[in-house]
Amino acid sequence: MINHKRNRKTLQHHLQLLELLELPQLVDACTRNGFMDEAIELANFVNGLERRHLLAAEVKSEIARCDESVMESIVNDVHASLKDLRHALLMQLTETNPLPKLIQIVATLRKIDGLFIDRQLNLQRYDKNSYPCGEEERSIIRGSYIDFAIIKQQMDFLEARSVWMENLLLDVQLSSRQGEAAVSTTGSYGKTIEIIEIRRTALFSIISQFNALFDHVDTSPSSIISHSLDIDRDVVPLFSTRVILQSWINRQMSVVIRDLESILPSFDDAASVRSIYEQCHFLSMRLRHEGCDFTHSITNLFENCLESKFHKDLQSALKIFTSILITEKIVLEGSDRKEQIIPLYNAHEWDTDVSQNMLDSGDREIPYPQYILKFPPLAYVLNSILTLFNFLRECPLITIRESCLKMLFKFFSEMRDFIIENFSDMRHRGSKYFGDGFMTNLGTTGIKMYGTTVHHNATNRATHEKYDILLVEAFTLDFIPHLILSLECMFGTIQFPTILALHSRLPATSKAEHIHLMSFVSKGIFSPSVASSLHRLLQPLLEAKLLEAEVDV
């Protein structure tokens, strides 16, 4: 009899039951065809049915448990379709969309998350194993669920828009591969600038969209969590909208810095490096308005790049110097790798008026030390280092001055040590370049450092004609001071008018023989630390008797 009544009642409500059983398929169809509002309305209706069903089932009979399993299956299928809809909406966020479309997508996401929260609260409310709580506590729990749902929406939005930005960059890379001929004209510089510009535009577009969608929402559950769990309010703002956005910006900028670390070493044009630095610095300054400052990180990146190139080129110059002094030839760079003969000495006379004419003409360039032209190994290395200085001059970060000075003095020390270790061999091989009357026009030169005058006796040099002694003279009186002075002028620590004023006071004999830049030490032009380093640099040469010194009284 009971089964008959149940079957009869089921038959009477056949159409209604059929509609209920078709709800999951209907929601799925709405989801696949883009009818998002209709799918949400149906899901909300299903949540209401489940809530009324749970409320009415106060006495759990066998029939009620069977009905509950059917209802639970229907609701689970509907919410599975909602999850698919949510995933589809997140995929739409990875595409190029205007702000109104993004607002519509985020609003739909909030509705879907609200449906999930409502069902979770309903299940907890009628679960016998759950902790019983009043309406006020239940309201607090609901508020915390909503806050964390918004936090998840913000994170999902930023992740999806990150994919959109990466797709833009991927399109640039694909177009670059398809047009390799056009890319070759601009090189890595044009590609890097384009990537930075795309990242900058996309980054601020995402920030503006995020602020428009979530800036008015307070996602820090301070009033909820701290009230219910007695958590310190200073800890809770870790969940705030600002912190989420700043964390995302930090991650994006770390990607930019990582990419630049791999790209910058390939640039040989200093103007390109400076332009990239200016673009990155501008981006960093703009991000200050969002509470993020990457100026220090960007500056450190370019400092490391310039210091690495400085060290690499100095080591290359040192290798060239030692190779020329040992073999008197150098292997030219290129596919054919031809060898070029470099003599140890050049007996041709040089124009002693060139340096003075450069200063008198108003050209704001430090005169090239003409005396070094007699020593091709030094001249070749000097040209290499001056080329490096021309690179640094385009992007002279004052913060790398000290490190560049240290590397430069280390380079001088390595050159000095090589000269001291091989002076006898250089003296033997250099003697073949000297002929009669070679030393007739050389006078006595000297430099003053810490009360000590380092000089060479003209009679001694004319008698012995030692190549190593003459090389050390050019090394100490012209090569070293010219590079130090060029470096200091490049960073602005020594002004060009100071050079001009001091040079005009030098005796005519000093101008004729050398530019005599070491006189700047005695005049206090170089800083005490540089003067002290020069003194330590020359001391081993004095001890090896490659320089002679007499102490002023």
Secondary structure, 3 states (H helix, E strand, C coil): CHHHHHHHHHHHCHHHHHHHHCHHHHHHHHHHCCCHHHHHHHHHHHHHHHHHHHHHCCCCCHHHHHHHHHHHHHHHHHHHHHHHHHHHHHHHHCCCCCHHHHHHHHHHHHHHHHHHHHHHHHHHHCCCCCCCCCHHHHHHHHHHHHHHHHHHHHHHHHHHHHHHHHHHHHHHHHHHHHCHHHHHHHHHHHHHHHHHHHHHHHHHHHHHHHHHHHCCCCCCCHHHHHHHHCCCCCCHHHHCHHHHHHHHHHHHHHHHHHHHHHHHHHCCCHHHHHHHHHHHHHHHHHHHHHCCCCHHHHHHHHHHHHHHHHHHHHHHHHHHHHHHHHHCEEECCCCCCCEEECCCCCCCCCCCCHHHHHHHCCCCCCCCCHHHHHCHHHHHHHHHHHHHHHHHHCCCCHHHHHHHHHHHHHHHHHHHHHHHHCHHHHHHHHHHHCCCCCCCCCCCEEEEECCEEEEECHHHHHHHCCHHHHHHHHHHHHHHHHHHHHHHHHHCCCCHHHHHHHHHCCCHHHHHHCCCCCHHHHCCCCCHHHHHHHHHHHHHHHHCCCCEEEECC
